Amino acid sequence: EATETSSSVYVASVLVALFSNFEKGQYLPLNHPKQMAHPSMLLHRPLASLPSSAFFFLPATLALFTTLFILFYIFTTPSLFISHQHKHNLKYPLGPSQSSPLTPILPSNGSFHLSAKFPFNDVFGGEDGTVSPVSSRSHFGSKGNSMNDIDVFRDGDIFLEDYQQMNRSFKIYVYPHRRDDPFAHVFLPVDFEPGGNYASESYFKKALMNSHFITEDPRKADLFFLPFSIARLRHDRRVGGGGIQSFIRDYISNISTKYPYWNRTGGADHFYVACHSIGRSAMAKAEDVKLNAIQIVCSSSYFLPGYVAHKDASLPQVWPRTDDPPTTTSERKKLAFFAGAINSPVREKLVKFWRNDSEIYAHFGRLKTPYADELLGSKFCLHVKGFEVNTARIADSLYYGCVPIILANYYDLPFADILNWKSFSIAVVTVDIPLLKKILRGITSDEYSSLRGNVLKVRKHFQWHVPPIDFDAFFMVMYELWLRRSCIRMSND
């Protein structure tokens, strides 16, 4: 406050001096050297009688005044912002954490004491429910201060306590659709085991519709589920990729007319789930969905305007596998591995630098060896941005016990509200692709052991099951939704 006051006094004194000189005529010299006119005299003199110098000094004086006003604003405004921030203790930050270009950090709000019956072992993987210390670099591969005692969770106590409460009380209302509806296959869960790159969308709906979270009483609902399937609409010949936007617009119009729930909040207590990137652009004709509803999408990029961090959430893209993850402890001889189509500048740059390297295997096109063998034989597995920030490669890496290297800027990583990604992965900004080997070699054997140990702990959260099991991908997505529920339940009046 003292600094602000002194700055204001200084700027004010400058302004007074300026106008004092202005009144004396020092900034408007006229033809006669002794003629010092009051500025107001200019208003009464014909323009033709004014000297040419007046037309220079008038705008110059105005420019000087404007500059000083801006300086005054700069001196005083920052302290106002700082004061405002200190007076409001936000539960969540408003943007990505400064300590990482990829994931937001949610601060701890205290600790909770849990019942001894709660399955600590299932979550943490330790016999006593504890987590081994993890050492990770404060900057990707740099020689900064190491971070000790990092948990795989941002706050395990809070997560477990909230998880219990979520299981007890969280309720979802799903807009009903009959099996004879012409688009029943779009609204109802599939009656088969989901497959393919975008299976996460179908797995979630299938699990939700058979879970204890469903309520048929909308008065008890915390959130309302919009059950359309973007993946199935995309393959429906009546709709296709070009007709999805109109379909969603008409669907929202129908439910807002038939039911009162959308209109009460403008859709703020509604959500939908989509894994294909077209799901986000599908809302172009339904602005309220994009701006108000919770979007659970795989293509979760801070960089794209259709995704709003902390309102929306990242859905993990998982290639479904029915077998248990491998437990092999064989030696991983390759430093790093990537294989995929060259469909982005990031992948093109990666292959350009490392395609002929003896330690970093960067392939494009079809592999001559099994994909699983490459993942099992590599210490680090590269998740590289393609058309979108998301691919199934993170879940692939975790499944095969390979530490993920994330080459995708502005990626709001799945479960970033819950998991501490620095404890089991390394993020490398795309501009540092030429330094990739140096970064990976800079990771010590102890650090790598900690990273890989945590990979084995978190991979259960990136798997789908039918029916779902505790702490798998379904329950983790439900927890993300639970965090985003409103604390106010609307009445039906």
KABELFEN-V211570 format. One record per residue. N is the residue number from 1. PHI is phi as a letter, one per 40 degrees, with the letter a starting at -180 (none if undefined). OMEGA is omega as a letter, one per 20 degrees, with the letter a starting at -180 (NA if undefined). NEAR is the number of other ideal C-beta (glycine too) atoms within 10 Angstrom. Layout:
n->{N & N}
phi->{PHI & PHI}
omega->{OMEGA & OMEGA}
near->{NEAR & NEAR}
//
This chain:
n->{1 & 2 & 3 & 4 & 5 & 6 & 7 & 8 & 9 & 10 & 11 & 12 & 13 & 14 & 15 & 16 & 17 & 18 & 19 & 20 & 21 & 22 & 23 & 24 & 25 & 26 & 27 & 28 & 29 & 30 & 31 & 32 & 33 & 34 & 35 & 36 & 37 & 38 & 39 & 40 & 41 & 42 & 43 & 44 & 45 & 46 & 47 & 48 & 49 & 50 & 51 & 52 & 53 & 54 & 55 & 56 & 57 & 58 & 59 & 60 & 61 & 62 & 63 & 64 & 65 & 66 & 67 & 68 & 69 & 70 & 71 & 72 & 73 & 74 & 75 & 76 & 77 & 78 & 79 & 80 & 81 & 82 & 83 & 84 & 85 & 86 & 87 & 88 & 89 & 90 & 91 & 92 & 93 & 94 & 95 & 96 & 97 & 98 & 99 & 100 & 101 & 102 & 103 & 104 & 105 & 106 & 107 & 108 & 109 & 110 & 111 & 112 & 113 & 114 & 115 & 116 & 117 & 118 & 119 & 120 & 121 & 122 & 123 & 124 & 125 & 126 & 127 & 128 & 129 & 130 & 131 & 132 & 133 & 134 & 135 & 136 & 137 & 138 & 139 & 140 & 141 & 142 & 143 & 144 & 145 & 146 & 147 & 148 & 149 & 150 & 151 & 152 & 153 & 154 & 155 & 156 & 157 & 158 & 159 & 160 & 161 & 162 & 163 & 164 & 165 & 166 & 167 & 168 & 169 & 170 & 171 & 172 & 173 & 174 & 175 & 176 & 177 & 178 & 179 & 180 & 181 & 182 & 183 & 184 & 185 & 186 & 187 & 188 & 189 & 190 & 191 & 192 & 193 & 194 & 195 & 196 & 197 & 198 & 199 & 200 & 201 & 202 & 203 & 204 & 205 & 206 & 207 & 208 & 209 & 210 & 211 & 212 & 213 & 214 & 215 & 216 & 217 & 218 & 219 & 220 & 221 & 222 & 223 & 224 & 225 & 226 & 227 & 228 & 229 & 230 & 231 & 232 & 233 & 234 & 235 & 236 & 237 & 238 & 239 & 240 & 241 & 242 & 243 & 244 & 245 & 246 & 247 & 248 & 249 & 250 & 251 & 252 & 253 & 254 & 255 & 256 & 257 & 258 & 259 & 260 & 261 & 262 & 263 & 264 & 265 & 266 & 267 & 268 & 269 & 270 & 271 & 272 & 273 & 274 & 275 & 276 & 277 & 278 & 279 & 280 & 281 & 282 & 283 & 284 & 285 & 286 & 287 & 288 & 289 & 290 & 291 & 292 & 293 & 294 & 295 & 296 & 297 & 298 & 299 & 300 & 301 & 302 & 303 & 304 & 305 & 306 & 307 & 308 & 309 & 310 & 311 & 312 & 313 & 314 & 315 & 316 & 317 & 318 & 319 & 320 & 321 & 322 & 323 & 324 & 325 & 326 & 327 & 328 & 329 & 330 & 331 & 332 & 333 & 334 & 335 & 336 & 337 & 338 & 339 & 340 & 341 & 342 & 343 & 344 & 345 & 346 & 347 & 348 & 349 & 350 & 351 & 352 & 353 & 354 & 355 & 356 & 357 & 358 & 359 & 360 & 361 & 362 & 363 & 364 & 365 & 366 & 367 & 368 & 369 & 370 & 371 & 372 & 373 & 374 & 375 & 376 & 377 & 378 & 379 & 380 & 381 & 382 & 383 & 384 & 385 & 386 & 387 & 388 & 389 & 390 & 391 & 392 & 393 & 394 & 395 & 396 & 397 & 398 & 399 & 400 & 401 & 402 & 403 & 404 & 405 & 406 & 407 & 408 & 409 & 410 & 411 & 412 & 413 & 414 & 415 & 416 & 417 & 418 & 419 & 420 & 421 & 422 & 423 & 424 & 425 & 426 & 427 & 428 & 429 & 430 & 431 & 432 & 433 & 434 & 435 & 436 & 437 & 438 & 439 & 440 & 441 & 442 & 443 & 444 & 445 & 446 & 447 & 448 & 449 & 450 & 451 & 452 & 453 & 454 & 455 & 456 & 457 & 458 & 459 & 460 & 461 & 462 & 463 & 464 & 465 & 466 & 467 & 468 & 469 & 470 & 471 & 472 & 473 & 474 & 475 & 476 & 477 & 478 & 479 & 480 & 481 & 482 & 483 & 484 & 485 & 486 & 487 & 488 & 489 & 490 & 491 & 492 & 493}
phi->{none & c & c & c & c & c & c & c & c & c & c & c & c & c & c & c & c & c & c & c & c & c & c & c & g & c & b & b & c & c & c & c & c & c & c & b & c & c & d & c & c & c & c & b & b & d & d & c & c & c & c & c & c & c & c & c & c & c & c & c & c & c & c & c & c & c & c & c & c & c & c & c & c & c & c & c & c & d & c & c & c & c & c & c & c & c & c & b & c & c & c & b & c & c & a & c & c & c & c & a & c & b & b & c & b & c & c & c & b & h & b & b & b & b & c & c & c & c & c & d & d & c & c & c & g & b & c & b & g & c & b & c & c & b & b & a & c & c & b & d & g & c & c & c & c & c & b & c & f & c & c & c & b & c & a & c & c & c & d & c & c & c & c & c & c & d & c & c & b & c & b & b & b & b & c & c & a & c & c & c & c & d & b & d & c & c & c & c & c & c & b & a & c & c & a & g & c & b & c & d & c & c & c & c & c & c & c & c & c & b & b & c & c & c & b & c & b & c & c & c & c & c & b & b & c & c & c & c & b & c & c & c & c & c & c & c & c & c & b & g & c & c & b & c & d & c & c & c & d & c & c & c & c & c & c & c & c & c & b & c & c & c & c & c & b & g & g & c & b & b & a & b & b & a & b & c & c & c & c & c & c & c & c & c & b & b & d & c & c & c & c & b & c & c & b & b & b & c & c & b & b & c & c & c & c & c & b & b & d & g & c & c & a & c & c & c & c & b & c & c & b & c & c & c & d & c & b & c & b & c & c & c & c & c & c & a & a & a & a & i & c & c & b & a & d & c & c & c & c & c & c & d & c & b & c & b & c & c & b & b & c & b & b & b & g & c & c & c & b & d & d & c & c & c & c & c & c & b & c & b & b & c & c & b & d & b & d & b & c & c & a & c & c & c & c & c & d & c & d & c & g & b & c & c & b & b & b & a & c & g & c & c & c & d & g & c & c & b & c & c & c & c & c & a & a & b & b & b & c & c & c & c & d & c & c & d & c & c & c & c & c & c & c & c & c & c & c & c & c & c & c & c & c & c & d & c & c & c & c & c & c & b & b & b & b & b & c & c & b & d & g & c & d & c & c & c & c & c & c & d & c & c & c & c & c & c & c & b & c & c & c & c & c}
omega->{r & r & r & a & a & r & a & r & a & a & r & r & r & r & r & r & r & a & r & r & r & a & r & r & a & a & r & r & r & a & a & a & a & a & r & a & r & a & a & r & a & a & a & a & r & a & a & a & a & r & a & a & a & a & r & a & r & r & r & r & r & r & r & r & r & r & a & r & r & r & r & a & a & a & a & a & a & a & r & r & a & r & a & a & a & a & a & a & a & r & r & r & a & a & r & r & r & a & r & r & a & a & r & r & r & a & r & a & a & r & a & r & a & r & a & a & a & a & r & a & a & a & a & r & r & a & a & r & a & a & r & r & r & r & a & a & r & r & a & r & a & r & r & r & r & a & a & r & r & r & r & r & r & r & a & a & a & a & a & r & r & a & r & a & r & a & a & a & a & a & a & r & a & r & a & r & a & a & r & r & r & r & a & a & r & a & a & r & a & a & r & r & a & r & r & a & a & a & a & a & a & r & a & a & a & a & a & a & r & a & r & r & a & r & r & r & a & r & a & a & r & r & r & a & r & a & a & r & r & a & a & r & a & a & r & a & r & a & a & a & a & a & a & a & r & r & a & r & a & r & r & r & a & a & r & r & a & a & a & a & a & a & a & a & a & r & a & r & r & r & r & a & r & r & r & a & a & r & a & r & r & a & a & a & r & a & a & r & a & a & a & a & r & r & r & a & r & a & a & a & r & a & a & a & a & a & a & a & r & r & r & a & a & r & r & r & a & r & a & r & a & a & r & r & r & a & a & r & a & a & r & a & a & r & a & a & r & r & r & r & r & a & r & r & a & r & r & r & r & a & r & a & a & a & a & a & a & a & r & a & r & a & r & a & a & r & r & r & r & a & a & r & r & r & a & a & a & r & a & r & a & r & a & a & r & r & r & r & a & r & r & a & r & r & r & a & a & a & a & r & a & a & a & r & a & r & a & a & r & a & r & a & r & r & a & r & a & a & r & a & a & a & a & r & r & r & r & r & a & r & a & r & r & a & a & a & r & r & a & r & a & r & a & r & r & r & r & r & r & r & a & r & r & r & a & r & a & a & r & a & a & r & r & r & r & i & a & r & a & r & r & a & a & a & r & r & r & r & r & r & a & r & a & r & r & r & a & r & a & r & a & a & NA}
near->{7 & 6 & 11 & 15 & 11 & 11 & 16 & 13 & 10 & 13 & 18 & 12 & 10 & 14 & 15 & 10 & 10 & 15 & 14 & 10 & 12 & 17 & 13 & 12 & 15 & 11 & 18 & 21 & 15 & 18 & 9 & 9 & 7 & 5 & 10 & 14 & 15 & 12 & 15 & 8 & 13 & 15 & 7 & 7 & 12 & 6 & 8 & 5 & 10 & 15 & 13 & 6 & 13 & 17 & 11 & 11 & 16 & 15 & 9 & 11 & 17 & 10 & 10 & 16 & 14 & 10 & 10 & 15 & 12 & 10 & 14 & 17 & 11 & 11 & 16 & 15 & 11 & 12 & 14 & 10 & 9 & 10 & 12 & 9 & 10 & 8 & 7 & 7 & 8 & 8 & 8 & 13 & 14 & 8 & 10 & 18 & 14 & 8 & 11 & 17 & 14 & 21 & 27 & 19 & 18 & 18 & 12 & 10 & 10 & 8 & 11 & 15 & 7 & 15 & 8 & 7 & 6 & 14 & 11 & 18 & 11 & 12 & 21 & 19 & 18 & 12 & 8 & 7 & 17 & 12 & 20 & 16 & 12 & 23 & 18 & 21 & 19 & 13 & 12 & 23 & 18 & 10 & 9 & 10 & 9 & 14 & 16 & 9 & 9 & 20 & 20 & 24 & 20 & 22 & 19 & 21 & 15 & 17 & 20 & 21 & 18 & 16 & 21 & 14 & 12 & 18 & 16 & 8 & 12 & 19 & 18 & 21 & 22 & 22 & 19 & 11 & 14 & 8 & 8 & 6 & 12 & 7 & 17 & 11 & 16 & 21 & 20 & 20 & 19 & 17 & 7 & 8 & 13 & 20 & 12 & 13 & 16 & 25 & 21 & 33 & 26 & 23 & 29 & 24 & 21 & 23 & 22 & 21 & 15 & 13 & 16 & 9 & 25 & 14 & 15 & 10 & 8 & 16 & 12 & 12 & 22 & 20 & 21 & 24 & 23 & 21 & 19 & 23 & 26 & 25 & 22 & 17 & 25 & 19 & 12 & 16 & 6 & 10 & 18 & 12 & 14 & 8 & 15 & 23 & 17 & 14 & 21 & 24 & 18 & 11 & 20 & 22 & 12 & 12 & 17 & 15 & 10 & 10 & 15 & 13 & 20 & 25 & 12 & 15 & 16 & 14 & 25 & 18 & 23 & 22 & 22 & 23 & 27 & 27 & 28 & 23 & 21 & 17 & 28 & 23 & 16 & 27 & 22 & 15 & 15 & 21 & 12 & 18 & 24 & 21 & 14 & 16 & 25 & 25 & 23 & 24 & 28 & 26 & 25 & 27 & 22 & 19 & 10 & 14 & 9 & 18 & 21 & 15 & 20 & 17 & 13 & 21 & 26 & 26 & 28 & 23 & 26 & 25 & 17 & 19 & 14 & 9 & 6 & 8 & 15 & 13 & 7 & 11 & 7 & 9 & 7 & 21 & 9 & 18 & 17 & 21 & 25 & 24 & 19 & 20 & 10 & 16 & 13 & 19 & 10 & 19 & 22 & 13 & 17 & 25 & 18 & 12 & 16 & 20 & 13 & 8 & 13 & 7 & 15 & 22 & 19 & 22 & 16 & 16 & 9 & 7 & 14 & 6 & 10 & 9 & 14 & 13 & 11 & 19 & 22 & 18 & 18 & 24 & 20 & 25 & 27 & 26 & 25 & 26 & 22 & 18 & 11 & 20 & 29 & 28 & 19 & 22 & 25 & 24 & 25 & 21 & 26 & 28 & 22 & 23 & 22 & 25 & 24 & 23 & 26 & 24 & 25 & 24 & 18 & 16 & 26 & 25 & 23 & 28 & 22 & 25 & 21 & 22 & 24 & 22 & 25 & 23 & 24 & 25 & 26 & 22 & 21 & 20 & 14 & 16 & 10 & 13 & 21 & 12 & 15 & 25 & 16 & 10 & 19 & 21 & 11 & 14 & 20 & 12 & 7 & 11 & 17 & 17 & 13 & 21 & 22 & 16 & 17 & 27 & 22 & 14 & 21 & 22 & 17 & 19 & 22 & 24 & 23 & 25 & 16 & 14 & 10 & 22 & 13 & 13 & 19 & 18 & 24 & 24 & 20 & 25 & 26 & 21 & 22 & 20 & 22 & 20 & 16 & 19 & 19 & 11 & 5 & 7 & 12 & 15 & 6 & 8 & 5}
//
